[in-house]
Amino acid sequence: MIQLKEICAGRPQSIFVPRAVADMRDILNAQIREIAAEGYADFSIRWNGMTLMIEARDDRKTIRRELDCFGHVLMEKITDLQIRTVRVFKADGITPVSEIVFEMPDDR
């Protein structure tokens, strides 16, 4: 006879099932084309396995976009001389959650 309580009494185990990661090469190329079309150059790209960060500059502005591993925009920061705009998006990467515009002092 099998004692079910001994079989089922073990410590519960959690199972991690990762979601499929998007092809970041296509996402990165699309983002670079989109940002370059706005006149930005001098790109800096970082990837930490969970988040892709793209930063680009032109003569007076800097843009920084952070994307998740599925290609959705999480946050966008735009600095134009002394004014910074920060936009945060929902998980879909389209719907804005908040937008903050503030002035940055000259004496940083």
C-alpha positions as CSV (number, residue, x, y, z in Angstrom):
1,M,0.0,0.0,0.0
2,I,1.3,3.5,-0.9
3,Q,1.3,6.1,1.7
4,L,0.1,9.2,-0.1
5,K,0.8,11.6,2.7
6,E,4.5,10.8,2.5
7,I,4.6,11.4,-1.2
8,C,2.6,14.6,-1.1
9,A,4.2,15.9,2.1
10,G,7.4,17.2,0.4
11,R,8.3,20.8,0.2
12,P,6.4,22.6,-2.6
13,Q,8.6,23.5,-5.5
14,S,8.1,26.5,-7.7
15,I,8.6,26.1,-11.4
16,F,10.0,29.0,-13.4
17,V,8.7,29.2,-16.9
18,P,10.3,32.0,-18.8
19,R,8.3,33.8,-21.5
20,A,9.9,33.9,-25.0
21,V,12.2,36.8,-25.5
22,A,11.7,38.9,-28.6
23,D,14.3,39.1,-31.3
24,M,16.2,42.1,-29.9
25,R,18.2,42.6,-33.1
26,D,15.0,43.6,-35.0
27,I,13.7,45.7,-32.1
28,L,17.1,47.5,-31.8
29,N,17.3,48.2,-35.5
30,A,13.8,49.6,-35.6
31,Q,14.4,51.8,-32.6
32,I,17.7,53.1,-34.0
33,R,16.0,53.9,-37.3
34,E,13.2,55.7,-35.5
35,I,15.5,57.7,-33.3
36,A,17.9,58.5,-36.1
37,A,15.0,59.8,-38.2
38,E,14.4,62.4,-35.5
39,G,17.9,63.7,-36.0
40,Y,19.8,62.0,-33.2
41,A,23.2,60.4,-33.6
42,D,26.0,59.2,-31.3
43,F,24.2,56.1,-30.0
44,S,25.0,54.2,-26.8
45,I,23.4,50.8,-26.3
46,R,23.3,48.7,-23.2
47,W,21.7,45.3,-22.6
48,N,21.6,43.6,-19.2
49,G,19.5,40.5,-20.1
50,M,16.2,42.1,-18.9
51,T,16.3,45.7,-20.2
52,L,17.6,47.3,-23.4
53,M,18.7,50.9,-22.9
54,I,19.3,53.1,-26.0
55,E,20.7,56.6,-25.6
56,A,21.3,59.0,-28.4
57,R,22.5,62.6,-28.7
58,D,22.4,65.5,-31.1
59,D,23.8,69.1,-30.7
60,R,21.3,70.1,-28.0
61,K,19.1,67.1,-27.0
62,T,19.6,63.7,-25.5
63,I,17.0,60.9,-25.7
64,R,17.1,57.7,-23.6
65,R,14.7,54.8,-24.1
66,E,14.5,51.7,-21.9
67,L,12.8,48.7,-23.3
68,D,11.9,45.3,-21.8
69,C,13.0,42.0,-23.3
70,F,9.8,41.9,-25.3
71,G,10.5,45.2,-27.1
72,H,8.0,47.3,-25.1
73,V,9.1,50.8,-24.2
74,L,9.2,51.2,-20.4
75,M,10.5,54.7,-20.1
76,E,11.7,57.6,-22.2
77,K,13.7,60.5,-21.1
78,I,14.3,63.5,-23.3
79,T,16.6,66.3,-22.2
80,D,16.5,69.5,-24.3
81,L,19.0,72.0,-23.0
82,Q,17.6,72.7,-19.5
83,I,14.2,70.9,-19.8
84,R,13.8,67.2,-19.1
85,T,10.7,65.2,-20.0
86,V,10.2,61.7,-18.5
87,R,7.5,59.4,-19.8
88,V,6.6,56.1,-18.2
89,F,4.5,53.6,-20.1
90,K,2.4,50.6,-19.2
91,A,3.6,47.1,-19.9
92,D,2.2,47.3,-23.5
93,G,4.8,49.9,-24.3
94,I,2.2,52.2,-25.9
95,T,-0.1,53.6,-23.1
96,P,1.5,56.4,-21.1
97,V,1.2,56.1,-17.3
98,S,2.9,59.5,-16.5
99,E,4.7,62.4,-18.1
100,I,6.8,64.7,-16.0
101,V,8.4,67.9,-17.4
102,F,10.8,69.8,-15.3
103,E,13.6,72.3,-15.5
104,M,17.1,71.4,-14.7
105,P,19.2,74.1,-13.0
106,D,22.4,75.3,-14.6
107,D,24.6,74.6,-11.6
108,R,24.5,70.8,-11.5
